[in-house]
């Protein structure tokens, strides 16, 4: 990781958003924005699944089964993880439960989901949403990459913008959460994500980027550019959250 990426990573891990989540109302604002990042994680993951596993009929084996297992393992956890209540659910649905528990506003994300479920083109759906432009930009960039980017670019965004940074970001939030019962579902979501991502997913995601770049200098440079954009978009999302928190009466 070069100096630019290290600096962006450090900026994320020292972002003022963490110190601004002091009250439940602050957390509500955070979750209302952050849920879009929780949702669009799946689009990057599904692109990896489409290309690194076989999801067509008739089935044929993949050439590198290490990465097939890696992607399938993440999909298993993200789409059908243990929910802490004896059942299973996606991390997105768990996040929605956590939002409801603290009475965060789920109307924007549910409007977005309704557009998609009714097969409205995502570009038009996103443009019509009444949400912060920085949230729109975050989702637009990820979806554009997931739908039209090269596979190594998607893998770079997935590693540098997600797997490498999320566990440490979530640890900073967990450390300052109170013990209120209404926070229990959110705490479970964070702890579960940290436990799943911290073990082997990060190192394997980095190996996948290296494998797909295959010592190609052009691809390596472009992967670095994608990583910078991914981190910059996350910083902008956090800036939007801080602005929302500080703007409330």
Buried (B, 14 or more C-beta within 10 A) or exposed (E): EEEEBEEBBEBBEEBEBBEBBEEBBBBBBBBBBBBBBBBBBBBBBBBBBBBBBBEEEEEEEBEEEEBBBBBBBBBEBBBBBBBBEEEEBBBBBBBBBBBEBBEBEBEBBEBBBEBEEEEBEBEEBBEEBEBBEBBBBBBBBBBEBBEEBBBBBBBBBBBBBBBBBBBBBBBBBBEEBEEEEBBBBBBBBBBBBBEBBBEEBBEBBBBBBBBBBEEEEEBBEBBBEBBBBBBBBBBBBBBBBBBBBEEEE
